[in-house]
């Protein structure tokens, strides 16, 4: 494109952004999924008082919890008996300024815990902190200690999620980007940044190996039941990739499933099926922008704030979409709160004893939904 054409395109996009931001919720909502069941509005809401953005949920080896990481750098534990949250751990010792529930400008100081996984043998909690890398804290909680902060001389820049292979004593985890921090996630998506990585940490040798690179917003991670492959969500591409660990395809990668929206965390249930939380379904306008990387980059040069960009990304209407996949990538079920009456912008779904525990990185609460 010539410079004049680029200027014209940018001006056109600027006008469209204003129109879309004002009217998108009315005339261009998120797409309808015919197979979806609109049931999640019946979820019970559990407020995370004094905190914001419970991104991941995990239960300890004794069944207590869930535990969740929030925006001010703490990991909280849910006390079912008293129905209250208590402090369990934190990822930074510099907590003097960490007094507001949501302060993105302080994330690099306070930490931002995202993916959480317990080692079922030791009771240790492993934490993917967006700014401090891979961390661990013992069963009694407290200040987490560093496990790994770089791979192949490239520091982690946006550590996101993980899963643990307890038989091999290795951790599979993602670094979303080597160019954008967590608080710049919208910029990462609209610029079509492809610097994400899937990595493996060996607990015995303490070595980190890069398995995949060049990923478009590397996000959720989950091992299959027989540990023959590991899944990684590629959020910008609205798909989940499968990296083979064993068998004749070992070392190869293929597309496990294409999704109707932006996948966040992936969690396996006891049957070997997978629950995928979609941050949102992808509207047609976002599909067009993300299919034309120059358009997204042009948008980022305009005076458009986070809220306006997010409206374009998600279609203007908050909603929640949970996708259940078979062990071979077939869509088995889709549950929604299509109007966002109770849940919206969900980040993880943990199935436990007939109940879904549902997190959201952009809300001050979690939800629970009874499957039976």
C-alpha positions, -999 to 999 in steps of 0.1 A, spaced: 0 0 0 11 36 -7 14 61 21 -18 79 8 -37 46 8 -26 39 43 -37 74 55 -71 69 38 -74 35 53 -65 48 88 -90 76 85 -117 52 74 -110 29 103 -111 58 127 -146 67 116 -157 31 118 -143 27 153 -163 57 165 -195 43 149 -188 7 161 -180 19 197 -213 38 199 -236 14 182 -219 -20 180 -240 -35 209 -271 -28 189 -264 -38 154 -234 -61 155 -235 -83 186 -214 -114 191 -224 -143 168 -251 -167 177 -241 -203 182 -270 -226 172 -257 -256 192 -252 -236 224 -273 -240 255 -280 -207 273 -278 -219 309 -249 -202 326 -271 -173 337 -282 -196 364 -247 -197 379 -243 -189 416 -220 -159 420 -193 -158 447 -179 -123 452 -141 -120 457 -144 -91 482 -116 -66 481 -101 -82 450 -105 -83 412 -98 -106 383 -97 -142 397 -81 -157 366 -74 -194 374 -90 -218 399 -74 -249 415 -81 -273 444 -53 -286 466 -45 -324 470 -69 -326 500 -98 -311 481 -98 -277 498 -102 -245 479 -105 -234 453 -75 -211 452 -73 -182 428 -48 -155 418 -61 -119 417 -49 -86 402 -31 -72 432 -6 -102 433 -22 -123 459 -34 -159 458 -66 -164 478 -81 -195 493 -119 -201 495 -130 -214 529 -161 -233 522 -172 -235 558 -172 -198 565 -177 -189 528 -149 -164 529 -117 -158 511 -84 -157 530 -49 -148 519 -27 -178 510 3 -166 491 17 -137 471 43 -134 443 61 -102 453 77 -91 486 72 -54 476 36 -50 487 36 -15 502 18 0 472 -3 -31 464 -34 -18 482 -59 -13 453 -78 -43 439 -70 -33 403 -40 -12 394 -25 -24 361 3 2 363 16 -16 394 15 -52 381 52 -53 375 57 -45 412 29 -64 428 29 -93 404 0 -108 385 -6 -145 392 -24 -162 363 -23 -200 358 -22 -222 390 -15 -259 394 -9 -280 425 17 -308 425 -5 -335 438 24 -354 453 41 -326 473 12 -302 478 33 -274 463 14 -247 444 30 -237 411 22 -202 398 26 -186 364 30 -150 372 28 -127 342 58 -106 353 78 -129 376 78 -161 356 73 -196 370 71 -196 408 63 -221 436 50 -219 471 48 -247 497 15 -261 512 15 -235 539 16 -206 515 35 -173 520 59 -157 496 65 -177 464 100 -184 452 113 -183 417 115 -215 396 124 -202 361 125 -167 345 140 -174 310 145 -198 282 174 -199 257 186 -165 270 152 -149 263 135 -137 296 98 -145 301 77 -115 294 41 -126 299 41 -160 317 5 -173 314 -6 -209 321 8 -244 328 1 -280 334 22 -306 354 31 -341 343 37 -356 377 50 -389 363 78 -372 343 82 -344 368 80 -317 341 59 -286 338 45 -274 304 38 -236 304 33 -206 281 49 -172 277 23 -153 258 46 -128 242 82 -116 242 71 -81 231 40 -72 251 33 -73 288 0 -86 303 -15 -52 307 -9 -47 269 -28 -78 259 -52 -59 236 -22 -44 217 -7 -79 214 -39 -92 198 -45 -64 174 -9 -62 162 -10 -99 155 20 -105 177 34 -140 171 62 -142 197 44 -166 221 61 -198 233 52 -232 247 80 -245 270 89 -274 293 105 -271 327 123 -302 340 122 -303 378 152 -326 381 176 -308 357 160 -274 363 163 -268 325 138 -250 303 132 -262 268 113 -243 241 89 -267 224 70 -242 202 75 -206 193 59 -180 169 25 -185 186 -2 -158 183 -9 -151 220 1 -184 236 -24 -190 265 -40 -220 282 -22 -253 286 -35 -288 293 -21 -324 291 -43 -351 278 -52 -380 301 -25 -404 288 1 -376 286 7 -383 248 1 -347 239 -3 -313 254 -27 -286 242 -20 -249 240 -45 -222 233 -36 -197 206 -60 -169 215 -55 -145 186 -61 -173 161 -92 -187 179 -78 -222 180 -61 -248 201 -29 -265 190 -19 -301 199 18 -307 205 26 -345 204 49 -357 232 48 -394 225 42 -418 196 50 -416 159 40 -379 158 62 -369 187 76 -334 182 49 -324 157 21 -299 161 -14 -298 145 -47 -280 150 -68 -297 177 -98 -275 172 -109 -242 157 -132 -222 180 -158 -195 176 -140 -171 199 -109 -164 219 -97 -194 240 -82 -187 274 -74 -215 299 -80 -252 292 -88 -277 319 -92 -315 317 -120 -332 336 -118 -367 351 -131 -383 319 -103 -369 298 -125 -342 282 -115 -306 281 -133 -274 292 -122 -243 273 -132 -208 285 -137 -183 257 -129 -147 267 -156 -139 241 -170 -150 209 -155 -133 179 -177 -109 160 -174 -104 123 -158 -70 126 -130 -84 148 -126 -113 124 -120 -89 96 -95 -68 115 -76 -99 127 -76 -113 92 -59 -81 80 -30 -75 103 -24 -40 88 -59 -30 100 -51 -39 136 -18 -21 135 -35 10 120 -61 9 148 -33 10 175 -20 42 160 -53 60 166 -64 77 198 -86 48 208 -87 37 245 -87 2 259 -125 1 264 -131 10 227 -106 -16 215 -121 -43 237 -156 -35 224 -143 -41 188 -127 -74 200 -157 -89 218 -187 -74 199 -199 -49 224 -221 -71 245 -206 -89 276 -212 -126 276 -198 -160 287 -191 -190 266 -178 -224 278 -169 -251 253 -165 -288 262 -143 -309 239 -137 -346 236 -103 -361 239 -99 -359 202 -110 -323 197 -147 -327 189 -171 -301 204 -194 -319 228 -212 -291 244 -214 -253 245 -228 -235 276 -235 -198 275 -247 -168 294 -255 -151 261 -267 -119 278 -240 -117 304 -267 -117 332 -244 -135 356 -211 -144 340 -190 -126 314 -154 -127 299 -146 -160 316 -110 -172 318 -112 -208 332 -136 -236 339 -128 -263 365 -152 -293 366 -154 -309 401 -180 -333 416 -207 -323 391 -201 -286 394 -184 -261 372 -162 -235 389 -158 -205 366 -133 -178 368 -130 -144 351 -99 -123 347 -121 -91 342 -146 -95 370 -146 -93 409 -162 -127 413 -163 -163 403 -193 -185 394 -204 -220 401 -229 -240 380 -244 -274 388 -242 -297 358 -267 -322 373 
